Amino acid sequence: MAYKYKTRGTCSSEIIVDLDGDTVKSVKIIGGCNGNTKGICSLVEGMNADEVIKRCKGIKCGFKPTSCPDQLSIALSQAKKQQQQ
């Protein structure tokens, strides 16, 4: 099932994640730096969601307090919570 997350504090506006249990099936980041966001999406595909969260949480973009990878970690955390309900 696809979960949508509205990003905060980044150039991207939305992240759509699809989980298969604890595995990241796919990620699509709307907006942001095109090449970087496509790379992130490609790299995390097939990974365990908890591992992605652990690796991406807290990453900053320049002087911003967050980044697209950090927002992805939040999106995945929320998707996992929704999945458990």
DRENLOSE-711589 format. One record per residue: residue in one letter; x, y, z of N, C-alpha, C, CB in turn. Coordinates in steps of 0.02 Angstrom, whole numbers, plus 50000, padded with zeros to 5 digits. Glycine has a CB too. Layout:
N
AXYZXYZXYZXYZ/...
//
This chain:
85
M500424994150000500005000050000500445006250000499525000050061/A500255011249961500645017449956500435022350011500545020649887/Y500935025450042500825030350094501105037050070501155028250162/K500715042450078500935049050057501115053150118500385052650016/Y501665056950111501905061250165502075068050136502525058050201/K501795073250164501945080150143502575082350180501345085050158/T503095083850143503735085650173503705092650204504295085350122/R504175093850250504235100350284504965102450283503955099950357/G505085108550262505765111350266506235109350210506065109450330/T505975106450156506395104350100506115107050034506465096650098/C506515106549982506295108449915505775103549889506895108849867/S505805097349910505305092449889504645094049925505545085149904/S504095091849895503445093349924503075087249952503005096649873/E503255081349926502905075349947503345069149936502235074649909/I503245064249979503585057749971503045052349972504125056650028/I503075047949924502605042349920503015035949929502215042249851/V502855032149982503215025949996502745020049992503555026250065/D502995014549968502615008349964503025003050000502475006249889/L502725000450053503054995350093502744988550081503024997050168/D503174983450082502954976550080503194973450146503234972650017/G502774973850197502994971950264503494977150288503304964850264/D504104974950304504634979450326505104981350270505024976250382/T504954979350209505384980650152505124986550111505454974450108/V505574991050092505394996650050505304994049979505925002450054/K504684994149956504534991749888504714997149837503784989749882/S504505003449851504675008949807504605015549845504225008949745/V504945020649820504905027449847504895032249788505505028949895/K504475037349793504465042649743504475049249782503835042149695/I504965053449766505015060049798504815065249745505745061449826/I504315069249763504055074349717504435080849731503285075249726/G504755083549680505145089749688505845088149714504795094549736/G506195093249735506875092349760507375091949703506915086049802/C507975090249719508515089649670508425083149631509225089949705/N508225083649570508015077949530508485071949533507925080049459/G509115073049517509595067449517509695064349585510255069749490/N509755068649636509855066049704509255062049729510005071849751/T508655064749717508075061149742507955054649705507455065549737/K508095054549640508045048249602508555043249629508155049449526/G509155045549644509675041149671509475038249738510325044949678/I509205042449783508985040149848508455034749839508715045949891/C507965036149797507415031349786507675024649760506915034249736/S508145024949714508425018849686508835014949738508865020549626/L509215018449778509635015149828509245011649883510115020149859/V508685014649904508315011749961507825006249940507945017149997/E507685005749876507225000549852507484993649872507135001049775/G507064989749904507244983049925507574982749994507704980149876/M507724988550023508034988650090507514987850145508424995150100/N507734985850202507324985650262507184992850283507674981650320/A506544994450297506345001250314506715003850375505595001450326/D506824999750426507175001950486507895003850470507164996450539/E508215000350424508895001950405508925008650368509184996350360/V508435009950325508395016350290508295022050341507815016350237/I507845020950387507705026050439508345027450478507145023650487/K508695022250499509305022950538509845026850499509585016150557/R509915025450435510435028650394510265035850375510555024650332/C509625037350366509415043950339509205049050392508855043050292/K509015046650451508765051050503509305056050525508525046950564/G509105062350526509545067650551510005070750500509965064850605/I509995068450438510405071450386510135078450371510425067050321/K510585083250366510395090150352510605092050281510715094950403/C510255096950252510405099650186510645106850195509785099150137/G511295107850188511565114550197511415117150267511285119450145/F511105122950271510935125950336510235124150359510995133450332/K509885120150319509205118050338509255112850394508825115150277/P508765112650438508785107650493508585100650471508335109850549/T508405099850407508175093350381508415092650308507405092750385/S508225087150276508425085850207507915080850178509165082950202/C507965079550114507525074450084507635067550116507635074050009/P508265065450127508345058950161508055058950232509085057250164/D508135064350269507845064850336507085064550332508075071450371/Q506795068050285506065067850276505835060850256505845072950223/L506245057350217506095050350199506065046050261506615047650149/S506525047150308506525043150370505885044350409507135044850413/I505635050550409505005052150444504425048850407504905059850449/A504425049350340503895046350301503855038750313504005047750226/L504435035550314504445028250326504205026550396505145025550315/S504405030450445504175029250514503425029750519504505034350563/Q503135034850487502415035650488502065030150449502225042450460/A502345028250393502055022850354502035016350393502435021850288/K502575014950430502595008950471502065009050524503285008150504/K501965014950556501445015550607500755014450577501475022450640/Q500625017350519499975016450486499865009150467499925020850424/Q500385005950446500344998950425500154994450485501024996650395/Q500364996250545500234992250604499524993150631500734993850658/Q499184998350608498494999550633497994994950602498295006750620/
//
